[in-house]
Amino acid sequence: MKIQTLLKEQVGFTENEKVIANYILSHKDDILQMSIQSLALKTYTSTSAVMRLCSRLNLTGFKDFKFRFSQELLQPNLEYQYVDPNFPFTKNDSVPEISQQLKKLTIQTIQESQKTLSVTDMKKACYLMKQAKNVAIFGVGDAYLAGLSFQASMTRAGTNYIVTPVYGEQGHLAKTLHQEDCALLLSYSGSTESTIDHAKQLKLQKVPTICITANGDSPLAKICDIALLLPAKEDKGHRIAAFFSRTSMEYYLNIMYSYLYVLDYDEHAKQTID
């Protein structure tokens, strides 16, 4: 049984051992740098109590405990395969545990995004963008940052996409586009008011539109000509950060960039090398 499990269950523990166990669980990173004397001082117990706890855990001593505990923290938690994308870690998690959780969440996000991806719609979107005279990118917040990264990749490959660097100017950008152009609108929720307004303006001007969103029933998805749907797993109003949505959207944009590169591989490769 894992050390952490034994420390949590505290079967047969004395009161002092429970105090030490609780301290260890809430200071996982610090414990690995502490001496047995420091731990005894922090928990108002004694080095003998710490040694008795180590013995109860079937360990030879405090050094053995720190070695085995550090190894355990670096191992993936196989007991819980699914990671909550809104709260992937807890207040007592250590750096190794957080790194494992975020690693699992990244893998989980990509796997779920790949299942949701419509290859047909992705190819349609890429061909539409390839044939367009200009491609403009719209988004807010994390979606806007993902769009900037995508634009940078396309620029390095020798293709210039339009992103306004000034917040609030996207409405003016939308009004400059024409039928021979194309617009890429990014919004995980599909309900971002300004992005929807831009989509409506583009529709009036008969500009072909592509959106990447997690909500197929959203106003944005219904307005756009092609909707590339992400997995709807994240709660925007109740989350630590946009871990899932950012990774998922960037994954789709990386696929888009890669396929656009493939469609003109030799020319892009030449531009990249130059």
C-alpha distance (Angstrom), angle and dihedral (degrees) to the residues before:
residue distance angle dihedral
M1 . . .
K2 3.81 . .
I3 3.80 120.0 .
Q4 3.82 90.7 -124.6
T5 3.80 90.9 53.5
L6 3.80 91.4 51.5
L7 3.81 90.9 47.4
K8 3.81 91.0 51.1
E9 3.81 96.8 45.3
Q10 3.85 93.0 44.8
V11 3.80 93.3 -167.1
G12 3.82 109.7 -175.0
F13 3.81 92.9 -3.7
T14 3.79 120.0 151.8
E15 3.81 118.4 -128.8
N16 3.81 91.3 -99.4
E17 3.79 91.2 49.3
K18 3.80 90.5 51.1
V19 3.81 90.3 52.4
I20 3.82 91.1 50.7
A21 3.83 92.3 45.2
N22 3.80 92.4 51.1
Y23 3.80 91.3 48.5
I24 3.81 91.5 50.6
L25 3.81 92.0 50.2
S26 3.81 92.3 51.4
H27 3.84 95.6 43.0
K28 3.79 103.0 39.7
D29 3.81 96.7 147.7
D30 3.81 94.1 44.5
I31 3.80 94.6 49.4
L32 3.79 93.1 65.1
Q33 3.83 90.2 59.9
M34 3.81 96.8 43.5
S35 3.78 131.1 97.1
I36 3.79 121.1 -132.8
Q37 3.80 88.3 -108.2
S38 3.82 91.8 54.2
L39 3.80 92.1 49.7
A40 3.80 91.3 50.1
L41 3.80 90.1 49.3
K42 3.82 93.9 47.9
T43 3.82 92.4 50.0
Y44 3.83 95.9 41.0
T45 3.80 89.6 -123.1
S46 3.82 131.4 103.5
T47 3.81 139.4 -94.2
S48 3.81 87.2 -111.0
A49 3.81 90.3 58.1
V50 3.80 90.0 50.8
M51 3.82 90.8 50.0
R52 3.81 91.0 49.2
L53 3.82 89.5 52.3
C54 3.81 90.3 50.9
S55 3.80 89.4 50.6
R56 3.82 90.7 49.9
L57 3.82 87.4 54.2
N58 3.84 88.6 53.9
L59 3.81 92.1 -111.1
T60 3.79 127.1 135.4
G61 3.80 95.6 -130.6
F62 3.79 147.4 -43.4
K63 3.82 94.2 -64.3
D64 3.79 89.6 52.8
F65 3.81 88.9 48.2
K66 3.84 92.9 52.7
F67 3.80 92.4 47.4
R68 3.80 95.0 49.0
F69 3.80 93.4 40.4
S70 3.82 92.1 52.3
Q71 3.81 90.2 50.1
E72 3.78 90.6 49.7
L73 3.81 92.7 51.0
L74 3.80 90.5 54.4
Q75 3.80 93.4 51.9
P76 3.83 120.3 92.1
N77 3.77 113.7 -103.7
L78 3.79 100.0 -115.2
E79 3.79 93.2 178.9
Y80 3.80 92.5 73.8
Q81 3.79 113.6 37.0
Y82 3.80 97.5 170.7
V83 3.80 117.0 74.6
D84 3.80 119.6 -157.6
P85 3.84 103.7 -122.1
N86 3.81 91.3 -152.6
F87 3.81 96.3 50.9
P88 3.81 108.5 15.9
F89 3.82 94.4 165.5
T90 3.80 139.5 29.8
K91 3.79 133.4 -129.1
N92 3.82 92.4 -100.2
D93 3.81 97.7 49.0
S94 3.79 118.8 121.5
V95 3.81 126.5 -135.8
P96 3.86 92.3 -97.8
E97 3.81 90.6 49.2
I98 3.81 92.5 48.0
S99 3.81 90.3 48.5
Q100 3.80 90.6 52.0
Q101 3.80 93.2 46.9
L102 3.81 93.2 49.6
K103 3.79 90.5 46.1
K104 3.80 90.2 52.9
L105 3.81 91.1 44.7
T106 3.82 91.4 52.1
I107 3.81 91.5 50.8
Q108 3.81 90.9 44.3
T109 3.82 91.3 49.8
I110 3.80 94.4 50.6
Q111 3.80 92.6 45.9
E112 3.80 92.5 51.1
S113 3.81 91.9 43.7
Q114 3.78 91.5 51.7
K115 3.80 90.3 53.3
T116 3.82 91.0 51.7
L117 3.81 95.6 45.7
S118 3.81 115.8 111.3
V119 3.80 105.3 -146.6
T120 3.79 90.8 -165.5
D121 3.80 93.8 53.7
M122 3.79 92.5 43.6
K123 3.80 90.9 54.2
K124 3.81 91.3 46.8
A125 3.79 90.2 51.2
C126 3.80 93.2 49.2
Y127 3.81 93.5 48.8
L128 3.80 89.8 48.6
M129 3.80 91.1 51.9
K130 3.79 92.7 45.0
Q131 3.81 91.9 54.4
A132 3.82 95.1 44.8
K133 3.79 121.2 104.3
N134 3.82 91.2 -141.4
V135 3.79 131.3 9.5
A136 3.81 118.3 -156.1
I137 3.81 124.7 -167.8
F138 3.82 124.2 -145.1
G139 3.79 131.3 -172.0
V140 3.79 146.7 118.4
G141 3.81 131.5 -123.2
D142 3.80 114.9 -23.5
A143 3.81 90.3 2.9
Y144 3.81 90.3 55.8
L145 3.81 90.8 50.3
A146 3.80 90.3 50.4
G147 3.81 88.1 51.0
L148 3.80 91.4 52.0
S149 3.81 90.8 52.4
F150 3.80 90.4 49.3
Q151 3.80 90.8 49.3
A152 3.82 90.4 50.8
S153 3.80 90.7 53.0
M154 3.81 91.9 49.7
T155 3.80 91.2 47.7
R156 3.80 91.4 53.3
A157 3.79 87.9 51.4
G158 3.81 89.9 54.6
T159 3.82 100.4 -100.4
N160 3.80 120.6 111.5
Y161 3.79 117.8 -146.5
I162 3.81 121.4 -174.2
V163 3.81 122.2 -113.5
T164 3.78 120.3 161.0
P165 3.83 110.8 -128.8
V166 3.81 92.7 -156.0
Y167 3.80 119.0 81.8
G168 3.80 111.5 -124.2
E169 3.81 94.7 25.4
Q170 3.79 96.4 95.4
G171 3.80 90.5 92.1
H172 3.80 90.1 59.0
L173 3.80 90.2 46.8
A174 3.80 90.6 53.9
K175 3.81 91.0 54.4
T176 3.83 92.0 55.7
L177 3.80 95.4 58.8
H178 3.81 125.6 97.4
Q179 3.78 140.3 -165.9
E180 3.80 93.4 -83.4
D181 3.82 90.1 56.0
C182 3.80 130.5 74.8
A183 3.80 135.2 -143.0
L184 3.80 129.6 -148.5
L185 3.83 112.8 -158.0
L186 3.80 119.9 -166.8
S187 3.81 123.5 -161.6
Y188 3.81 125.4 139.0
S189 3.80 92.9 -158.3
G190 3.79 95.0 38.3
S191 3.78 88.1 -142.0
T192 3.81 102.6 87.9
E193 3.80 102.1 136.1
S194 3.80 99.0 -143.6
T195 3.82 92.7 46.2
I196 3.80 90.6 50.7
D197 3.82 90.0 49.9
H198 3.81 89.9 52.9
A199 3.81 90.6 49.0
K200 3.81 90.4 52.6
Q201 3.82 91.5 49.5
L202 3.80 90.9 49.1
K203 3.80 90.5 49.3
L204 3.81 90.5 54.3
Q205 3.80 88.9 53.5
K206 3.83 90.8 47.5
V207 3.80 91.9 -119.9
P208 3.84 111.8 160.2
T209 3.79 109.3 -113.8
I210 3.80 135.4 -157.5
C211 3.78 123.9 -174.0
I212 3.79 134.7 -170.5
T213 3.81 111.1 -152.5
A214 3.79 141.4 140.5
N215 3.80 95.0 -131.6
G216 3.80 116.7 73.5
D217 3.81 90.5 -176.0
S218 3.80 94.2 50.9
P219 3.82 122.6 116.7
L220 3.81 89.8 -112.5
A221 3.80 94.4 53.2
K222 3.80 91.2 49.0
I223 3.82 93.4 50.7
C224 3.80 98.3 46.9
D225 3.79 124.5 82.5
I226 3.80 93.2 -134.5
A227 3.81 124.0 26.1
L228 3.79 118.2 -166.5
L229 3.80 104.7 -160.6
L230 3.80 124.2 -144.4
P231 3.82 123.6 -161.4
A232 3.81 110.6 -85.0
K233 3.81 100.7 -132.5
E234 3.79 106.0 123.5
D235 3.80 129.2 84.5
K236 3.81 107.0 -146.0
G237 3.80 93.2 -162.0
H238 3.81 96.6 47.5
R239 3.81 114.0 39.4
I240 3.80 142.1 101.7
A241 3.81 93.7 -128.6
A242 3.81 141.1 -28.5
F243 3.81 93.0 -86.5
F244 3.81 95.9 138.2
S245 3.81 101.2 36.7
R246 3.81 94.4 45.0
T247 3.81 93.7 48.6
S248 3.80 92.6 44.1
M249 3.81 94.3 49.3
E250 3.80 92.9 44.8
Y251 3.81 88.8 50.7
Y252 3.82 91.2 55.6
L253 3.80 91.5 45.5
N254 3.80 90.5 50.0
I255 3.79 89.5 52.4
M256 3.79 89.5 48.4
Y257 3.80 92.0 49.3
S258 3.80 92.0 47.2
Y259 3.81 94.8 50.2
L260 3.80 92.2 45.9
Y261 3.80 86.7 51.6
V262 3.82 90.5 50.7
L263 3.82 92.2 50.7
D264 3.82 88.8 61.9
Y265 3.76 98.4 19.7
D266 3.81 100.8 152.1
E267 3.80 94.1 45.2
H268 3.82 93.4 45.9
A269 3.79 91.5 45.8
K270 3.80 89.7 53.0
Q271 3.83 91.2 50.5
T272 3.80 91.5 46.8
I273 3.80 93.2 51.0
D274 3.81 93.0 45.1
